[in-house]
Amino acid sequence: MKNRRKFIQLSTALGVGAFLPFQFCTPKKENEGTAVTPAIGAAKGTLSAFGLQLYSVKENMAENAVETIKSIAGYGYKQIEGFDGGKGIFWGMKNTEFKSMTDSLGLDFIASHANTFENLEKQAAEAGAIGMKYLICPYIGPQKKMDDFKKFADDFNRIGQVCKDNGLRFAYHNHGYTFMDLEGQVPQDYLLENTDPELVDFEMDIYWVKTAGYDPIQYLQKYPNRFTLGHVKDKDGSIDLTAPNGSTLIGTGTLDFSNILRKGMDNGMKYFIVEQERFEGTNPMEAAEKNANYMKALVF
C-alpha cells in the first residue's frame, strides 16, 4: 500500500504516553478450533466470565509464561487476552500447544493484541485454527493529519476481511489520542463510522476514554454493538485526570464499573478484560488477584 507511514518505534511511543503496550501494530513502509460462546453475564447481575490482559503481568510472563498463566487461572479468571512479548502471541509454543495448555487450566484464549500489519495471514490462520475470537490492533499512534486516520480505516477493513476469512474477527483498541480533536474531527468517531461492522469491531479501553475527557457510556450508546470487548481499567482519583500513567486497582479509582459494564452488556459488549499498568503498594500478580476478586463480587 502506497504512502505507508513508518513503523513507530518503542522510544517514540513512550515519548507520547507512559506504559503503552509494547506490541504495536503500526504498519511498515511499502516494500519492506471450535469457537466458545462468551459468558457475558449471569443471573442476579454478576459476571460469569471475565479475562485478564496478560500485559498486566508482563514481567512475570517474560520470566515464566506457563507458571504465570497457571496462577492467573487460580485467581478465578476464565479468559485471557494475550500480547506479543517478543516470542509471538503463543510465547514460543505452537498455537495448538498454547491452546492445549490454556484449555487444561480452564481458560479460554479469546484474543491477542498483535502487530496486525505484519505476517497477518499466518497470524490469522494460526489464531483461527485454535478457535480464538479476535486479533486486536493495540496501537497506531497519534497522527498529524486526518488523512492518516482515513487510511487506517481502509487498512482496518482490509485486515478485518483477512481475519474473517480465517474464522475470527479483528478489533482496534483505543488509547486517548483517537479522541483528540484533529482538523475539526474526532478520529475515533471517524474510525467507527468508516469501518465495516461486518469486518471491524472495537475494544473500548474505558480508562483511556475517561482520561480523554469523554463518557464511556455515551460512546457505548452512540455506537451500539461496535465495542464488543472492553478493557476494565480504573483511574486513580488522586492524580490529574489527563495523566497517562494513572491506573489503579479496580474499584479503588473513579470509574463506576457496575454502571459502565451494565451499559456495555446492553449495547453489545461481550468480553470484559481486566488491565492494570501502574502498581502502588502492590505488585502485578497481587493486583491481578485482587482485581479478579473485585470482578467476581461485582453486581450490576
Secondary structure as GFF3:
##gff-version 3
##sequence-region A 1 300
A	DSSP	alpha_helix	10	16	.	.	.	ID=ss1
A	DSSP	three_ten_helix	43	45	.	.	.	ID=ss2
A	DSSP	beta_strand	51	53	.	.	.	ID=ss3
A	DSSP	three_ten_helix	54	57	.	.	.	ID=ss4
A	DSSP	alpha_helix	58	63	.	.	.	ID=ss5
A	DSSP	alpha_helix	65	74	.	.	.	ID=ss6
A	DSSP	beta_strand	79	82	.	.	.	ID=ss7
A	DSSP	alpha_helix	95	104	.	.	.	ID=ss8
A	DSSP	beta_strand	108	113	.	.	.	ID=ss9
A	DSSP	alpha_helix	120	129	.	.	.	ID=ss10
A	DSSP	beta_strand	134	137	.	.	.	ID=ss11
A	DSSP	alpha_helix	146	165	.	.	.	ID=ss12
A	DSSP	beta_strand	169	173	.	.	.	ID=ss13
A	DSSP	three_ten_helix	176	179	.	.	.	ID=ss14
A	DSSP	alpha_helix	187	193	.	.	.	ID=ss15
A	DSSP	beta_strand	200	205	.	.	.	ID=ss16
A	DSSP	alpha_helix	206	211	.	.	.	ID=ss17
A	DSSP	alpha_helix	216	222	.	.	.	ID=ss18
A	DSSP	beta_strand	227	232	.	.	.	ID=ss19
A	DSSP	beta_strand	234	235	.	.	.	ID=ss20
A	DSSP	beta_strand	247	248	.	.	.	ID=ss21
A	DSSP	alpha_helix	257	266	.	.	.	ID=ss22
A	DSSP	beta_strand	271	274	.	.	.	ID=ss23
A	DSSP	alpha_helix	284	297	.	.	.	ID=ss24
###
